[in-house]
Amino acid sequence: MDFAADGSEVFDLWRLRWYGLSLPEPLDVTDQDLRSVVRSLQPLLTEVRPGWFSVAN
């Protein structure tokens, strides 16, 4: 997780992928798979800039 210029919480696919790899049973997925899954969660998530997402208000 990181913060956008306006203070809102955002996350990117890189951080999500590395989190998966850090689990006791690592989960290694491709960037394309992550992008597809995260985009499938719209409108719950909003892509605030390419590859960066936030929980929709």
All heavy atoms as a GROMACS GRO file, in nm:
protein
  464
    1MET      N    1   0.083  -0.116   0.000
    1MET     CA    2   0.000   0.000   0.000
    1MET      C    3   0.089   0.124   0.000
    1MET      O    4   0.198   0.123   0.053
    1MET     CB    5  -0.091   0.000   0.123
    1MET     CG    6  -0.191   0.109   0.114
    1MET     SD    7  -0.262   0.168   0.268
    1MET     CE    8  -0.128   0.221   0.364
    2ASP      N    9   0.038   0.228  -0.060
    2ASP     CA   10   0.108   0.356  -0.065
    2ASP      C   11   0.002   0.465  -0.057
    2ASP      O   12  -0.117   0.435  -0.045
    2ASP     CB   13   0.187   0.367  -0.196
    2ASP     CG   14   0.304   0.464  -0.186
    2ASP    OD1   15   0.315   0.535  -0.084
    2ASP    OD2   16   0.383   0.470  -0.279
    3PHE      N   17   0.044   0.588  -0.060
    3PHE     CA   18  -0.050   0.699  -0.056
    3PHE      C   19  -0.036   0.784  -0.181
    3PHE      O   20   0.075   0.812  -0.226
    3PHE     CB   21  -0.025   0.786   0.068
    3PHE     CG   22  -0.053   0.714   0.196
    3PHE    CD1   23   0.049   0.654   0.268
    3PHE    CD2   24  -0.182   0.703   0.244
    3PHE    CE1   25   0.024   0.585   0.386
    3PHE    CE2   26  -0.209   0.635   0.361
    3PHE     CZ   27  -0.106   0.576   0.432
    4ALA      N   28  -0.150   0.824  -0.236
    4ALA     CA   29  -0.152   0.914  -0.351
    4ALA      C   30  -0.127   1.056  -0.302
    4ALA      O   31  -0.126   1.083  -0.181
    4ALA     CB   32  -0.287   0.906  -0.422
    5ALA      N   33  -0.108   1.149  -0.394
    5ALA     CA   34  -0.082   1.289  -0.359
    5ALA      C   35  -0.193   1.348  -0.273
    5ALA      O   36  -0.167   1.434  -0.188
    5ALA     CB   37  -0.062   1.371  -0.486
    6ASP      N   38  -0.318   1.302  -0.292
    6ASP     CA   39  -0.429   1.354  -0.213
    6ASP      C   40  -0.446   1.283  -0.079
    6ASP      O   41  -0.539   1.310  -0.005
    6ASP     CB   42  -0.560   1.347  -0.293
    6ASP     CG   43  -0.604   1.204  -0.322
    6ASP    OD1   44  -0.533   1.108  -0.283
    6ASP    OD2   45  -0.710   1.188  -0.384
    7GLY      N   46  -0.355   1.188  -0.048
    7GLY     CA   47  -0.361   1.118   0.080
    7GLY      C   48  -0.442   0.989   0.076
    7GLY      O   49  -0.446   0.916   0.176
    8SER      N   50  -0.505   0.957  -0.035
    8SER     CA   51  -0.583   0.834  -0.044
    8SER      C   52  -0.489   0.714  -0.054
    8SER      O   53  -0.376   0.724  -0.101
    8SER     CB   54  -0.678   0.838  -0.162
    8SER     OG   55  -0.607   0.850  -0.283
    9GLU      N   56  -0.538   0.600  -0.004
    9GLU     CA   57  -0.459   0.477  -0.007
    9GLU      C   58  -0.469   0.412  -0.144
    9GLU      O   59  -0.579   0.399  -0.199
    9GLU     CB   60  -0.508   0.382   0.101
    9GLU     CG   61  -0.492   0.437   0.240
    9GLU     CD   62  -0.560   0.353   0.346
    9GLU    OE1   63  -0.645   0.268   0.311
    9GLU    OE2   64  -0.528   0.372   0.464
   10VAL      N   65  -0.356   0.373  -0.200
   10VAL     CA   66  -0.352   0.308  -0.331
   10VAL      C   67  -0.256   0.190  -0.324
   10VAL      O   68  -0.173   0.180  -0.235
   10VAL     CB   69  -0.307   0.406  -0.441
   10VAL    CG1   70  -0.407   0.519  -0.459
   10VAL    CG2   71  -0.169   0.463  -0.412
   11PHE      N   72  -0.271   0.098  -0.418
   11PHE     CA   73  -0.176  -0.011  -0.430
   11PHE      C   74  -0.151  -0.037  -0.577
   11PHE      O   75  -0.231  -0.004  -0.663
   11PHE     CB   76  -0.226  -0.138  -0.359
   11PHE     CG   77  -0.347  -0.200  -0.423
   11PHE    CD1   78  -0.333  -0.300  -0.518
   11PHE    CD2   79  -0.475  -0.159  -0.387
   11PHE    CE1   80  -0.444  -0.359  -0.577
   11PHE    CE2   81  -0.586  -0.218  -0.445
   11PHE     CZ   82  -0.572  -0.317  -0.540
   12ASP      N   83  -0.035  -0.094  -0.604
   12ASP     CA   84   0.000  -0.126  -0.742
   12ASP      C   85   0.022  -0.276  -0.755
   12ASP      O   86   0.033  -0.348  -0.657
   12ASP     CB   87   0.121  -0.046  -0.788
   12ASP     CG   88   0.248  -0.079  -0.711
   12ASP    OD1   89   0.239  -0.121  -0.595
   12ASP    OD2   90   0.356  -0.065  -0.768
   13LEU      N   91   0.024  -0.321  -0.878
   13LEU     CA   92   0.035  -0.464  -0.905
   13LEU      C   93   0.170  -0.520  -0.859
   13LEU      O   94   0.178  -0.634  -0.816
   13LEU     CB   95   0.013  -0.491  -1.053
   13LEU     CG   96  -0.125  -0.450  -1.105
   13LEU    CD1   97  -0.135  -0.475  -1.254
   13LEU    CD2   98  -0.236  -0.521  -1.030
   14TRP      N   99   0.276  -0.441  -0.866
   14TRP     CA  100   0.408  -0.485  -0.822
   14TRP      C  101   0.405  -0.522  -0.674
   14TRP      O  102   0.452  -0.628  -0.634
   14TRP     CB  103   0.511  -0.376  -0.849
   14TRP     CG  104   0.650  -0.412  -0.807
   14TRP    CD1  105   0.741  -0.483  -0.880
   14TRP    CD2  106   0.713  -0.380  -0.683
   14TRP    NE1  107   0.858  -0.496  -0.808
   14TRP    CE2  108   0.843  -0.435  -0.686
   14TRP    CE3  109   0.672  -0.311  -0.569
   14TRP    CZ2  110   0.933  -0.422  -0.580
   14TRP    CZ3  111   0.762  -0.300  -0.464
   14TRP    CH2  112   0.890  -0.354  -0.470
   15ARG      N  113   0.347  -0.435  -0.592
   15ARG     CA  114   0.341  -0.462  -0.447
   15ARG      C  115   0.253  -0.583  -0.418
   15ARG      O  116   0.284  -0.664  -0.331
   15ARG     CB  117   0.286  -0.340  -0.373
   15ARG     CG  118   0.379  -0.222  -0.373
   15ARG     CD  119   0.309  -0.097  -0.317
   15ARG     NE  120   0.362   0.023  -0.372
   15ARG     CZ  121   0.468   0.087  -0.323
   15ARG    NH1  122   0.532   0.039  -0.220
   15ARG    NH2  123   0.511   0.198  -0.379
   16LEU      N  124   0.145  -0.596  -0.490
   16LEU     CA  125   0.056  -0.709  -0.472
   16LEU      C  126   0.126  -0.839  -0.508
   16LEU      O  127   0.116  -0.939  -0.436
   16LEU     CB  128  -0.069  -0.690  -0.557
   16LEU     CG  129  -0.188  -0.775  -0.527
   16LEU    CD1  130  -0.232  -0.764  -0.382
   16LEU    CD2  131  -0.303  -0.740  -0.620
   17ARG      N  132   0.201  -0.838  -0.616
   17ARG     CA  133   0.274  -0.959  -0.658
   17ARG      C  134   0.379  -0.997  -0.555
   17ARG      O  135   0.393  -1.114  -0.518
   17ARG     CB  136   0.340  -0.936  -0.793
   17ARG     CG  137   0.411  -1.061  -0.843
   17ARG     CD  138   0.442  -1.051  -0.992
   17ARG     NE  139   0.486  -1.180  -1.040
   17ARG     CZ  140   0.614  -1.215  -1.048
   17ARG    NH1  141   0.708  -1.130  -1.013
   17ARG    NH2  142   0.648  -1.335  -1.090
   18TRP      N  143   0.456  -0.899  -0.505
   18TRP     CA  144   0.560  -0.929  -0.407
   18TRP      C  145   0.501  -0.974  -0.274
   18TRP      O  146   0.560  -1.056  -0.204
   18TRP     CB  147   0.655  -0.812  -0.390
   18TRP     CG  148   0.752  -0.811  -0.504
   18TRP    CD1  149   0.749  -0.729  -0.613
   18TRP    CD2  150   0.859  -0.902  -0.525
   18TRP    NE1  151   0.849  -0.764  -0.700
   18TRP    CE2  152   0.918  -0.871  -0.649
   18TRP    CE3  153   0.910  -1.009  -0.452
   18TRP    CZ2  154   1.027  -0.941  -0.699
   18TRP    CZ3  155   1.018  -1.079  -0.504
   18TRP    CH2  156   1.075  -1.044  -0.626
   19TYR      N  157   0.383  -0.924  -0.240
   19TYR     CA  158   0.315  -0.974  -0.120
   19TYR      C  159   0.284  -1.123  -0.138
   19TYR      O  160   0.308  -1.203  -0.048
   19TYR     CB  161   0.187  -0.895  -0.092
   19TYR     CG  162   0.106  -0.957   0.018
   19TYR    CD1  163   0.147  -0.946   0.151
   19TYR    CD2  164  -0.009  -1.030  -0.008
   19TYR    CE1  165   0.075  -1.006   0.253
   19TYR    CE2  166  -0.081  -1.090   0.092
   19TYR     CZ  167  -0.039  -1.078   0.223
   19TYR     OH  168  -0.109  -1.137   0.324
   20GLY      N  169   0.230  -1.161  -0.252
   20GLY     CA  170   0.199  -1.301  -0.279
   20GLY      C  171   0.322  -1.389  -0.270
   20GLY      O  172   0.317  -1.500  -0.217
   21LEU      N  173   0.435  -1.340  -0.317
   21LEU     CA  174   0.559  -1.417  -0.311
   21LEU      C  175   0.614  -1.428  -0.169
   21LEU      O  176   0.691  -1.519  -0.140
   21LEU     CB  177   0.664  -1.354  -0.403
   21LEU     CG  178   0.635  -1.365  -0.552
   21LEU    CD1  179   0.734  -1.280  -0.632
   21LEU    CD2  180   0.641  -1.510  -0.597
   22SER      N  181   0.574  -1.337  -0.079
   22SER     CA  182   0.626  -1.338   0.058
   22SER      C  183   0.545  -1.428   0.152
   22SER      O  184   0.585  -1.448   0.266
   22SER     CB  185   0.626  -1.196   0.115
   22SER     OG  186   0.494  -1.154   0.147
   23LEU      N  187   0.435  -1.483   0.106
   23LEU     CA  188   0.351  -1.569   0.190
   23LEU      C  189   0.423  -1.699   0.225
   23LEU      O  190   0.512  -1.743   0.150
   23LEU     CB  191   0.220  -1.600   0.117
   23LEU     CG  192   0.130  -1.479   0.091
   23LEU    CD1  193   0.014  -1.521   0.001
   23LEU    CD2  194   0.080  -1.420   0.220
   24PRO      N  195   0.387  -1.764   0.338
   24PRO     CA  196   0.450  -1.891   0.374
   24PRO      C  197   0.443  -1.994   0.260
   24PRO      O  198   0.537  -2.071   0.241
   24PRO     CB  199   0.370  -1.937   0.495
   24PRO     CG  200   0.318  -1.811   0.556
   24PRO     CD  201   0.292  -1.719   0.438
   25GLU      N  202   0.333  -1.997   0.190
   25GLU     CA  203   0.322  -2.077   0.067
   25GLU      C  204   0.310  -1.977  -0.047
   25GLU      O  205   0.201  -1.930  -0.079
   25GLU     CB  206   0.200  -2.168   0.072
   25GLU     CG  207   0.211  -2.279   0.175
   25GLU     CD  208   0.096  -2.376   0.168
   25GLU    OE1  209   0.042  -2.399   0.058
   25GLU    OE2  210   0.059  -2.427   0.274
   26PRO      N  211   0.425  -1.939  -0.106
   26PRO     CA  212   0.425  -1.832  -0.207
   26PRO      C  213   0.326  -1.854  -0.320
   26PRO      O  214   0.306  -1.965  -0.366
   26PRO     CB  215   0.569  -1.834  -0.259
   26PRO     CG  216   0.648  -1.897  -0.150
   26PRO     CD  217   0.556  -1.998  -0.088
   27LEU      N  218   0.264  -1.746  -0.358
   27LEU     CA  219   0.170  -1.745  -0.468
   27LEU      C  220   0.234  -1.663  -0.580
   27LEU      O  221   0.247  -1.542  -0.568
   27LEU     CB  222   0.038  -1.683  -0.424
   27LEU     CG  223  -0.072  -1.671  -0.527
   27LEU    CD1  224  -0.109  -1.809  -0.581
   27LEU    CD2  225  -0.192  -1.603  -0.467
   28ASP      N  226   0.276  -1.730  -0.685
   28ASP     CA  227   0.344  -1.664  -0.796
   28ASP      C  228   0.248  -1.654  -0.914
   28ASP      O  229   0.214  -1.755  -0.975
   28ASP     CB  230   0.470  -1.739  -0.835
   28ASP     CG  231   0.557  -1.663  -0.933
   28ASP    OD1  232   0.529  -1.543  -0.958
   28ASP    OD2  233   0.653  -1.721  -0.984
   29VAL      N  234   0.202  -1.535  -0.942
   29VAL     CA  235   0.110  -1.512  -1.054
   29VAL      C  236   0.172  -1.409  -1.147
   29VAL      O  237   0.257  -1.329  -1.107
   29VAL     CB  238  -0.029  -1.463  -1.007
   29VAL    CG1  239  -0.098  -1.570  -0.927
   29VAL    CG2  240  -0.018  -1.337  -0.926
   30THR      N  241   0.129  -1.410  -1.270
   30THR     CA  242   0.182  -1.314  -1.367
   30THR      C  243   0.118  -1.177  -1.348
   30THR      O  244   0.009  -1.166  -1.290
   30THR     CB  245   0.156  -1.361  -1.511
   30THR    OG1  246   0.014  -1.358  -1.533
   30THR    CG2  247   0.210  -1.501  -1.536
   31ASP      N  248   0.184  -1.076  -1.398
   31ASP     CA  249   0.128  -0.941  -1.392
   31ASP      C  250  -0.005  -0.936  -1.468
   31ASP      O  251  -0.098  -0.868  -1.425
   31ASP     CB  252   0.225  -0.838  -1.450
   31ASP     CG  253   0.344  -0.814  -1.357
   31ASP    OD1  254   0.336  -0.848  -1.238
   31ASP    OD2  255   0.445  -0.760  -1.406
   32GLN      N  256  -0.013  -1.006  -1.579
   32GLN     CA  257  -0.136  -1.008  -1.658
   32GLN      C  258  -0.251  -1.070  -1.578
   32GLN      O  259  -0.364  -1.019  -1.581
   32GLN     CB  260  -0.116  -1.084  -1.789
   32GLN     CG  261  -0.236  -1.081  -1.880
   32GLN     CD  262  -0.276  -0.939  -1.921
   32GLN    OE1  263  -0.190  -0.854  -1.939
   32GLN    NE2  264  -0.404  -0.915  -1.934
   33ASP      N  265  -0.224  -1.179  -1.506
   33ASP     CA  266  -0.328  -1.241  -1.422
   33ASP      C  267  -0.374  -1.145  -1.313
   33ASP      O  268  -0.494  -1.132  -1.288
   33ASP     CB  269  -0.278  -1.371  -1.360
   33ASP     CG  270  -0.265  -1.484  -1.459
   33ASP    OD1  271  -0.326  -1.476  -1.568
   33ASP    OD2  272  -0.194  -1.582  -1.428
   34LEU      N  273  -0.280  -1.080  -1.248
   34LEU     CA  274  -0.316  -0.982  -1.144
   34LEU      C  275  -0.400  -0.870  -1.201
   34LEU      O  276  -0.501  -0.831  -1.144
   34LEU     CB  277  -0.190  -0.923  -1.079
   34LEU     CG  278  -0.122  -1.006  -0.973
   34LEU    CD1  279   0.007  -0.939  -0.930
   34LEU    CD2  280  -0.213  -1.029  -0.855
   35ARG      N  281  -0.357  -0.817  -1.314
   35ARG     CA  282  -0.430  -0.706  -1.378
   35ARG      C  283  -0.573  -0.750  -1.410
   35ARG      O  284  -0.668  -0.677  -1.383
   35ARG     CB  285  -0.356  -0.661  -1.504
   35ARG     CG  286  -0.415  -0.539  -1.569
   35ARG     CD  287  -0.329  -0.488  -1.683
   35ARG     NE  288  -0.212  -0.420  -1.628
   35ARG     CZ  289  -0.087  -0.468  -1.633
   35ARG    NH1  290  -0.061  -0.581  -1.693
   35ARG    NH2  291   0.012  -0.400  -1.581
   36SER      N  292  -0.590  -0.868  -1.462
   36SER     CA  293  -0.724  -0.919  -1.496
   36SER      C  294  -0.812  -0.932  -1.372
   36SER      O  295  -0.929  -0.892  -1.373
   36SER     CB  296  -0.715  -1.054  -1.566
   36SER     OG  297  -0.651  -1.041  -1.689
   37VAL      N  298  -0.756  -0.988  -1.266
   37VAL     CA  299  -0.834  -1.008  -1.144
   37VAL      C  300  -0.873  -0.874  -1.082
   37VAL      O  301  -0.988  -0.853  -1.045
   37VAL     CB  302  -0.757  -1.095  -1.043
   37VAL    CG1  303  -0.823  -1.094  -0.907
   37VAL    CG2  304  -0.743  -1.237  -1.095
   38VAL      N  305  -0.777  -0.784  -1.071
   38VAL     CA  306  -0.806  -0.654  -1.009
   38VAL      C  307  -0.908  -0.576  -1.092
   38VAL      O  308  -1.003  -0.519  -1.038
   38VAL     CB  309  -0.676  -0.574  -0.987
   38VAL    CG1  310  -0.706  -0.432  -0.945
   38VAL    CG2  311  -0.588  -0.642  -0.883
   39ARG      N  312  -0.893  -0.578  -1.223
   39ARG     CA  313  -0.990  -0.507  -1.308
   39ARG      C  314  -1.128  -0.572  -1.301
   39ARG      O  315  -1.229  -0.504  -1.317
   39ARG     CB  316  -0.939  -0.499  -1.450
   39ARG     CG  317  -0.827  -0.397  -1.462
   39ARG     CD  318  -0.782  -0.376  -1.602
   39ARG     NE  319  -0.681  -0.268  -1.605
   39ARG     CZ  320  -0.587  -0.258  -1.695
   39ARG    NH1  321  -0.579  -0.346  -1.794
   39ARG    NH2  322  -0.500  -0.159  -1.690
   40SER      N  323  -1.135  -0.702  -1.274
   40SER     CA  324  -1.265  -0.768  -1.261
   40SER      C  325  -1.338  -0.724  -1.135
   40SER      O  326  -1.459  -0.745  -1.123
   40SER     CB  327  -1.248  -0.920  -1.263
   40SER     OG  328  -1.199  -0.967  -1.138
   41LEU      N  329  -1.268  -0.664  -1.042
   41LEU     CA  330  -1.329  -0.617  -0.918
   41LEU      C  331  -1.385  -0.475  -0.928
   41LEU      O  332  -1.436  -0.421  -0.831
   41LEU     CB  333  -1.228  -0.625  -0.803
   41LEU     CG  334  -1.186  -0.766  -0.764
   41LEU    CD1  335  -1.074  -0.761  -0.661
   41LEU    CD2  336  -1.305  -0.844  -0.711
   42GLN      N  337  -1.374  -0.415  -1.046
   42GLN     CA  338  -1.436  -0.284  -1.065
   42GLN      C  339  -1.586  -0.305  -1.070
   42GLN      O  340  -1.631  -0.406  -1.126
   42GLN     CB  341  -1.385  -0.219  -1.193
   42GLN     CG  342  -1.240  -0.180  -1.184
   42GLN     CD  343  -1.184  -0.126  -1.314
   42GLN    OE1  344  -1.237  -0.148  -1.421
   42GLN    NE2  345  -1.073  -0.056  -1.303
   43PRO      N  346  -1.669  -0.231  -1.008
   43PRO     CA  347  -1.650  -0.097  -0.955
   43PRO      C  348  -1.606  -0.090  -0.809
   43PRO      O  349  -1.602   0.017  -0.753
   43PRO     CB  350  -1.786  -0.034  -0.973
   43PRO     CG  351  -1.881  -0.145  -0.951
   43PRO     CD  352  -1.811  -0.267  -1.007
   44LEU      N  353  -1.575  -0.205  -0.745
   44LEU     CA  354  -1.527  -0.200  -0.606
   44LEU      C  355  -1.391  -0.132  -0.596
   44LEU      O  356  -1.360  -0.068  -0.496
   44LEU     CB  357  -1.519  -0.340  -0.547
   44LEU     CG  358  -1.650  -0.418  -0.538
   44LEU    CD1  359  -1.623  -0.559  -0.492
   44LEU    CD2  360  -1.746  -0.347  -0.446
   45LEU      N  361  -1.311  -0.149  -0.699
   45LEU     CA  362  -1.180  -0.084  -0.707
   45LEU      C  363  -1.180   0.012  -0.825
   45LEU      O  364  -1.246  -0.011  -0.925
   45LEU     CB  365  -1.069  -0.188  -0.727
   45LEU     CG  366  -1.052  -0.291  -0.616
   45LEU    CD1  367  -0.945  -0.391  -0.655
   45LEU    CD2  368  -1.016  -0.224  -0.485
   46THR      N  369  -1.103   0.117  -0.811
   46THR     CA  370  -1.088   0.216  -0.916
   46THR      C  371  -0.942   0.222  -0.957
   46THR      O  372  -0.854   0.227  -0.871
   46THR     CB  373  -1.132   0.355  -0.865
   46THR    OG1  374  -1.267   0.348  -0.821
   46THR    CG2  375  -1.119   0.460  -0.972
   47GLU      N  376  -0.915   0.220  -1.086
   47GLU     CA  377  -0.778   0.236  -1.134
   47GLU      C  378  -0.750   0.386  -1.142
   47GLU      O  379  -0.803   0.456  -1.226
   47GLU     CB  380  -0.760   0.169  -1.270
   47GLU     CG  381  -0.616   0.160  -1.312
   47GLU     CD  382  -0.594   0.064  -1.429
   47GLU    OE1  383  -0.692   0.018  -1.490
   47GLU    OE2  384  -0.477   0.036  -1.457
   48VAL      N  385  -0.670   0.435  -1.047
   48VAL     CA  386  -0.647   0.580  -1.037
   48VAL      C  387  -0.543   0.630  -1.136
   48VAL      O  388  -0.541   0.747  -1.171
   48VAL     CB  389  -0.609   0.620  -0.892
   48VAL    CG1  390  -0.726   0.597  -0.799
   48VAL    CG2  391  -0.486   0.546  -0.844
   49ARG      N  392  -0.455   0.542  -1.177
   49ARG     CA  393  -0.361   0.565  -1.288
   49ARG      C  394  -0.318   0.426  -1.333
   49ARG      O  395  -0.340   0.329  -1.262
   49ARG     CB  396  -0.245   0.655  -1.247
   49ARG     CG  397  -0.155   0.605  -1.139
   49ARG     CD  398  -0.046   0.711  -1.111
   49ARG     NE  399   0.051   0.661  -1.019
   49ARG     CZ  400   0.058   0.695  -0.891
   49ARG    NH1  401  -0.028   0.780  -0.840
   49ARG    NH2  402   0.151   0.644  -0.813
   50PRO      N  403  -0.260   0.412  -1.449
   50PRO     CA  404  -0.229   0.279  -1.500
   50PRO      C  405  -0.152   0.192  -1.400
   50PRO      O  406  -0.044   0.230  -1.354
   50PRO     CB  407  -0.147   0.306  -1.626
   50PRO     CG  408  -0.194   0.441  -1.670
   50PRO     CD  409  -0.220   0.517  -1.543
   51GLY      N  410  -0.213   0.080  -1.362
   51GLY     CA  411  -0.149  -0.014  -1.271
   51GLY      C  412  -0.163   0.018  -1.123
   51GLY      O  413  -0.119  -0.058  -1.039
   52TRP      N  414  -0.225   0.129  -1.089
   52TRP     CA  415  -0.245   0.171  -0.949
   52TRP      C  416  -0.395   0.173  -0.921
   52TRP      O  417  -0.472   0.229  -0.998
   52TRP     CB  418  -0.186   0.309  -0.925
   52TRP     CG  419  -0.037   0.306  -0.917
   52TRP    CD1  420   0.049   0.306  -1.022
   52TRP    CD2  421   0.042   0.301  -0.799
   52TRP    NE1  422   0.179   0.303  -0.976
   52TRP    CE2  423   0.178   0.299  -0.839
   52TRP    CE3  424   0.013   0.298  -0.664
   52TRP    CZ2  425   0.282   0.294  -0.748
   52TRP    CZ3  426   0.118   0.293  -0.573
   52TRP    CH2  427   0.250   0.291  -0.616
   53PHE      N  428  -0.433   0.115  -0.805
   53PHE     CA  429  -0.575   0.098  -0.774
   53PHE      C  430  -0.605   0.150  -0.633
   53PHE      O  431  -0.520   0.155  -0.547
   53PHE     CB  432  -0.612  -0.049  -0.782
   53PHE     CG  433  -0.592  -0.106  -0.920
   53PHE    CD1  434  -0.469  -0.155  -0.959
   53PHE    CD2  435  -0.696  -0.106  -1.012
   53PHE    CE1  436  -0.449  -0.206  -1.087
   53PHE    CE2  437  -0.677  -0.157  -1.140
   53PHE     CZ  438  -0.553  -0.205  -1.177
   54SER      N  439  -0.731   0.186  -0.615
   54SER     CA  440  -0.781   0.232  -0.488
   54SER      C  441  -0.920   0.175  -0.467
   54SER      O  442  -0.990   0.142  -0.562
   54SER     CB  443  -0.788   0.386  -0.488
   54SER     OG  444  -0.837   0.434  -0.365
   55VAL      N  445  -0.960   0.164  -0.340
   55VAL     CA  446  -1.096   0.121  -0.311
   55VAL      C  447  -1.189   0.234  -0.348
   55VAL      O  448  -1.166   0.350  -0.312
   55VAL     CB  449  -1.111   0.084  -0.162
   55VAL    CG1  450  -1.256   0.051  -0.126
   55VAL    CG2  451  -1.018  -0.032  -0.126
   56ALA      N  452  -1.294   0.202  -0.424
   56ALA     CA  453  -1.389   0.305  -0.467
   56ALA      C  454  -1.462   0.363  -0.347
   56ALA      O  455  -1.486   0.294  -0.248
   56ALA     CB  456  -1.488   0.247  -0.567
   57ASN      N  457  -1.498   0.488  -0.358
   57ASN     CA  458  -1.570   0.556  -0.248
   57ASN      C  459  -1.712   0.514  -0.241
   57ASN      O  460  -1.784   0.489  -0.326
   57ASN     CB  461  -1.563   0.707  -0.264
   57ASN     CG  462  -1.419   0.755  -0.245
   57ASN    OD1  463  -1.342   0.693  -0.175
   57ASN    ND2  464  -1.385   0.863  -0.310
   0.00000   0.00000   0.00000
